[in-house]
Amino acid sequence: MAERTASPADRFSPVRLDASEYIASEIRLYVERKGLKPGDRIGTENELAREFGVSRPTLREALRLLAGSHLIQVNQGRSGGIFVSATANESMGHNVSQAIATMLATESTSLHELLEARIYLEVPLAGLAAENADREAIEEMEAAIAAAEGYDPASDEFRLADGHFHKAIADAAGNELMVAFTSWILEVLQPSLVAYMGPALQGDDILDQHRRILRAIRRGQPAAAQRAMLQHIEHVRRVVRKLDARRSG
């Protein structure tokens, strides 16, 4: 028999899911359609098994997949059940952060590579923030800068305020998917940078750079906001390179 040549339709046909994967997908869609938020109750195992017409073992495997993705949590007891633990975007962001943390720990990626990736994410976000930021977003950024003033850049107070500033920019950009994709910057990269750079960071330099970014966003100048964010990240890259040279010398 002649070998059949794959058609475009064959190459792009949907991936076949097993029963538990299919039910996990259906539960995700159910949560989205109902607009359920973290903390909302989805139901019990019995209720969901009846709702989706599957056996308890199949449902439990689907729930295990969803729990592994940080989308749901299963609580035991009289008032227990299946609850939403995160939105789809939050879950995706958490999974990306976990994967990058593992890559960093196993040295399959480096701080230099993560900083380079950060440029391609945060520079455009700064431009979008300049286009979309409202008064509340501007005030969030102002408050984050004020909260960092007077603290050592290696302190928890400075690190948290720094993260708040960058999170406010991502939120102001108005793209929820991009916010999810950048969560690893705050959850993994920032703590790793602080641990590596420590006292080599100058808080006044960082805050001056933040103020320049904020000024461009406040004025609604996307190109200036992107330029200021790029200069900020490049400054951090220079500090890391100097530390590398000093420690390897």
Contacts in CASP RR format, 6 or more apart in sequence:
PFRMAT RR
TARGET T0000
AUTHOR 0000-0000-0000
METHOD contacts of the structure
MODEL  1
MAERTASPADRFSPVRLDASEYIASEIRLYVERKGLKPGDRIGTENELAR
EFGVSRPTLREALRLLAGSHLIQVNQGRSGGIFVSATANESMGHNVSQAI
ATMLATESTSLHELLEARIYLEVPLAGLAAENADREAIEEMEAAIAAAEG
YDPASDEFRLADGHFHKAIADAAGNELMVAFTSWILEVLQPSLVAYMGPA
LQGDDILDQHRRILRAIRRGQPAAAQRAMLQHIEHVRRVVRKLDARRSG
17 25 0 8 1.000
19 54 0 8 1.000
19 58 0 8 1.000
20 58 0 8 1.000
20 59 0 8 1.000
20 61 0 8 1.000
20 62 0 8 1.000
20 64 0 8 1.000
20 65 0 8 1.000
21 62 0 8 1.000
21 65 0 8 1.000
23 52 0 8 1.000
23 54 0 8 1.000
23 58 0 8 1.000
23 59 0 8 1.000
23 62 0 8 1.000
24 62 0 8 1.000
24 63 0 8 1.000
24 65 0 8 1.000
24 66 0 8 1.000
26 52 0 8 1.000
27 42 0 8 1.000
27 48 0 8 1.000
27 52 0 8 1.000
27 62 0 8 1.000
27 63 0 8 1.000
27 66 0 8 1.000
27 72 0 8 1.000
28 66 0 8 1.000
28 71 0 8 1.000
28 88 0 8 1.000
30 42 0 8 1.000
31 42 0 8 1.000
31 71 0 8 1.000
31 84 0 8 1.000
31 88 0 8 1.000
32 88 0 8 1.000
36 42 0 8 1.000
36 84 0 8 1.000
37 84 0 8 1.000
37 87 0 8 1.000
38 84 0 8 1.000
38 85 0 8 1.000
38 86 0 8 1.000
38 87 0 8 1.000
38 90 0 8 1.000
39 83 0 8 1.000
39 84 0 8 1.000
39 85 0 8 1.000
40 83 0 8 1.000
40 84 0 8 1.000
41 81 0 8 1.000
41 82 0 8 1.000
41 83 0 8 1.000
42 48 0 8 1.000
42 72 0 8 1.000
42 81 0 8 1.000
42 82 0 8 1.000
42 83 0 8 1.000
42 84 0 8 1.000
43 81 0 8 1.000
43 82 0 8 1.000
44 80 0 8 1.000
44 81 0 8 1.000
44 82 0 8 1.000
45 56 0 8 1.000
45 59 0 8 1.000
45 60 0 8 1.000
45 63 0 8 1.000
45 81 0 8 1.000
45 82 0 8 1.000
46 56 0 8 1.000
48 59 0 8 1.000
48 63 0 8 1.000
48 82 0 8 1.000
49 55 0 8 1.000
49 56 0 8 1.000
49 59 0 8 1.000
52 59 0 8 1.000
54 62 0 8 1.000
63 72 0 8 1.000
63 74 0 8 1.000
63 82 0 8 1.000
66 72 0 8 1.000
67 73 0 8 1.000
67 74 0 8 1.000
67 85 0 8 1.000
69 91 0 8 1.000
69 95 0 8 1.000
70 85 0 8 1.000
70 86 0 8 1.000
70 90 0 8 1.000
70 91 0 8 1.000
70 94 0 8 1.000
70 95 0 8 1.000
71 84 0 8 1.000
71 85 0 8 1.000
71 86 0 8 1.000
71 88 0 8 1.000
71 91 0 8 1.000
72 82 0 8 1.000
72 83 0 8 1.000
72 84 0 8 1.000
72 85 0 8 1.000
73 82 0 8 1.000
73 83 0 8 1.000
73 85 0 8 1.000
74 81 0 8 1.000
74 82 0 8 1.000
74 83 0 8 1.000
75 81 0 8 1.000
75 82 0 8 1.000
75 83 0 8 1.000
86 94 0 8 1.000
89 176 0 8 1.000
89 177 0 8 1.000
89 179 0 8 1.000
89 180 0 8 1.000
90 180 0 8 1.000
90 183 0 8 1.000
92 180 0 8 1.000
92 181 0 8 1.000
93 180 0 8 1.000
93 181 0 8 1.000
93 183 0 8 1.000
93 184 0 8 1.000
94 183 0 8 1.000
94 187 0 8 1.000
96 180 0 8 1.000
96 181 0 8 1.000
96 183 0 8 1.000
96 184 0 8 1.000
97 183 0 8 1.000
97 184 0 8 1.000
97 187 0 8 1.000
97 188 0 8 1.000
100 109 0 8 1.000
100 114 0 8 1.000
100 184 0 8 1.000
100 188 0 8 1.000
100 189 0 8 1.000
101 184 0 8 1.000
101 187 0 8 1.000
101 188 0 8 1.000
103 109 0 8 1.000
104 110 0 8 1.000
104 111 0 8 1.000
104 114 0 8 1.000
104 188 0 8 1.000
104 192 0 8 1.000
111 189 0 8 1.000
111 192 0 8 1.000
111 193 0 8 1.000
111 196 0 8 1.000
111 240 0 8 1.000
112 237 0 8 1.000
112 240 0 8 1.000
112 241 0 8 1.000
114 188 0 8 1.000
114 189 0 8 1.000
114 192 0 8 1.000
115 189 0 8 1.000
115 233 0 8 1.000
115 236 0 8 1.000
115 237 0 8 1.000
115 240 0 8 1.000
116 237 0 8 1.000
118 185 0 8 1.000
118 189 0 8 1.000
118 233 0 8 1.000
119 230 0 8 1.000
119 233 0 8 1.000
119 234 0 8 1.000
121 178 0 8 1.000
121 181 0 8 1.000
121 182 0 8 1.000
121 185 0 8 1.000
122 166 0 8 1.000
122 169 0 8 1.000
122 170 0 8 1.000
122 182 0 8 1.000
122 185 0 8 1.000
122 229 0 8 1.000
122 233 0 8 1.000
123 226 0 8 1.000
123 229 0 8 1.000
123 230 0 8 1.000
123 233 0 8 1.000
124 178 0 8 1.000
124 226 0 8 1.000
125 169 0 8 1.000
125 170 0 8 1.000
125 173 0 8 1.000
125 175 0 8 1.000
125 178 0 8 1.000
125 182 0 8 1.000
125 229 0 8 1.000
126 169 0 8 1.000
126 173 0 8 1.000
126 213 0 8 1.000
126 216 0 8 1.000
126 217 0 8 1.000
126 222 0 8 1.000
126 225 0 8 1.000
126 226 0 8 1.000
126 228 0 8 1.000
126 229 0 8 1.000
127 173 0 8 1.000
127 217 0 8 1.000
127 222 0 8 1.000
127 223 0 8 1.000
127 225 0 8 1.000
127 226 0 8 1.000
127 229 0 8 1.000
128 172 0 8 1.000
128 173 0 8 1.000
128 174 0 8 1.000
128 175 0 8 1.000
128 178 0 8 1.000
128 222 0 8 1.000
129 137 0 8 1.000
129 169 0 8 1.000
129 170 0 8 1.000
129 172 0 8 1.000
129 173 0 8 1.000
129 217 0 8 1.000
129 225 0 8 1.000
130 216 0 8 1.000
130 217 0 8 1.000
130 219 0 8 1.000
130 220 0 8 1.000
130 221 0 8 1.000
130 222 0 8 1.000
130 224 0 8 1.000
130 225 0 8 1.000
131 220 0 8 1.000
131 222 0 8 1.000
132 172 0 8 1.000
132 173 0 8 1.000
132 174 0 8 1.000
133 141 0 8 1.000
133 172 0 8 1.000
133 217 0 8 1.000
133 218 0 8 1.000
133 220 0 8 1.000
134 172 0 8 1.000
137 168 0 8 1.000
137 171 0 8 1.000
137 172 0 8 1.000
138 214 0 8 1.000
138 217 0 8 1.000
138 218 0 8 1.000
140 164 0 8 1.000
140 168 0 8 1.000
140 171 0 8 1.000
140 172 0 8 1.000
141 165 0 8 1.000
141 168 0 8 1.000
141 169 0 8 1.000
141 172 0 8 1.000
141 210 0 8 1.000
141 214 0 8 1.000
141 217 0 8 1.000
142 214 0 8 1.000
143 164 0 8 1.000
144 161 0 8 1.000
144 162 0 8 1.000
144 163 0 8 1.000
144 164 0 8 1.000
144 165 0 8 1.000
144 168 0 8 1.000
144 210 0 8 1.000
145 161 0 8 1.000
145 165 0 8 1.000
145 207 0 8 1.000
145 210 0 8 1.000
145 211 0 8 1.000
145 214 0 8 1.000
147 157 0 8 1.000
147 160 0 8 1.000
147 161 0 8 1.000
147 164 0 8 1.000
148 157 0 8 1.000
148 158 0 8 1.000
148 161 0 8 1.000
148 162 0 8 1.000
148 165 0 8 1.000
148 203 0 8 1.000
148 206 0 8 1.000
148 207 0 8 1.000
148 210 0 8 1.000
149 207 0 8 1.000
151 157 0 8 1.000
151 158 0 8 1.000
151 161 0 8 1.000
152 158 0 8 1.000
152 199 0 8 1.000
152 203 0 8 1.000
153 159 0 8 1.000
153 162 0 8 1.000
153 194 0 8 1.000
153 198 0 8 1.000
153 201 0 8 1.000
153 202 0 8 1.000
153 203 0 8 1.000
153 206 0 8 1.000
154 194 0 8 1.000
154 197 0 8 1.000
154 198 0 8 1.000
154 199 0 8 1.000
154 201 0 8 1.000
158 203 0 8 1.000
159 190 0 8 1.000
159 191 0 8 1.000
159 194 0 8 1.000
162 190 0 8 1.000
162 206 0 8 1.000
162 210 0 8 1.000
163 186 0 8 1.000
163 190 0 8 1.000
165 210 0 8 1.000
166 182 0 8 1.000
166 185 0 8 1.000
166 186 0 8 1.000
166 190 0 8 1.000
167 186 0 8 1.000
169 213 0 8 1.000
169 217 0 8 1.000
169 229 0 8 1.000
170 178 0 8 1.000
170 179 0 8 1.000
170 182 0 8 1.000
171 179 0 8 1.000
172 217 0 8 1.000
173 179 0 8 1.000
193 236 0 8 1.000
193 240 0 8 1.000
194 201 0 8 1.000
196 240 0 8 1.000
196 243 0 8 1.000
197 236 0 8 1.000
197 239 0 8 1.000
197 240 0 8 1.000
197 243 0 8 1.000
200 239 0 8 1.000
200 242 0 8 1.000
200 243 0 8 1.000
201 239 0 8 1.000
205 235 0 8 1.000
206 232 0 8 1.000
206 235 0 8 1.000
209 228 0 8 1.000
209 231 0 8 1.000
209 232 0 8 1.000
209 235 0 8 1.000
210 232 0 8 1.000
212 228 0 8 1.000
212 231 0 8 1.000
212 232 0 8 1.000
213 225 0 8 1.000
213 228 0 8 1.000
213 229 0 8 1.000
213 232 0 8 1.000
215 224 0 8 1.000
215 228 0 8 1.000
216 222 0 8 1.000
216 224 0 8 1.000
216 225 0 8 1.000
216 227 0 8 1.000
216 228 0 8 1.000
217 225 0 8 1.000
END
